[in-house]
C-alpha cells in the first residue's frame, strides 16, 4: 500500500519564518540602540517588547506541530523533531479539525499519552474550500476502528 503524507510541507516554513522574525526582531533594535547616540523613547521599548512576546508565542505554538504524518492505512507514522512514533487508528480517541483557525490544523487526541504526548497536531495539506478532506477521512476511519462492523 502506498504511503500518503497527511501533513503539509508548510510546517517547516511556519517554523522557519517564526524563528527568522524572532531573530530579526532581536538584532535590528539592538543595532539601532547601539548604533545611534539619540535618545530612544520609552514607547519604542513597549512596542518592541510586545513584538517579542508575540513572536515567542508563535514560535512555541509552531513547535508543537508534527513535522510529518504518514498514513499507512491501519496506522499513522508521526515525526516531530527527532521523535518518531507509530499511532494505530484504535489508539486515537477522536479527531478535531480546526476549520476556523489560521493556520488550519488537525488535532489527534490519543487515548493514552505516548512519546509525543496525548495530542498530535499537524497542518494538513492545503484544502482552501470546504471542510478538510484529511480530517474527515481520519474521523471516519477512527470511528470505524472504534466501532467495527
Secondary structure, 3 states (H helix, E strand, C coil): CCCEECECCHHHHHHHHHHHHHHHHHHHHHHHHHHCCCCCCHHHHHHHHHHHHHHHHHHHHHCCECCEEEECCCEEEEEECCEEEEEEHHHEEEEEEECCCCCCEEEEEEEEEECCEEEEEECECCCCCCCCHHHHHHHHHHHHHHCCC
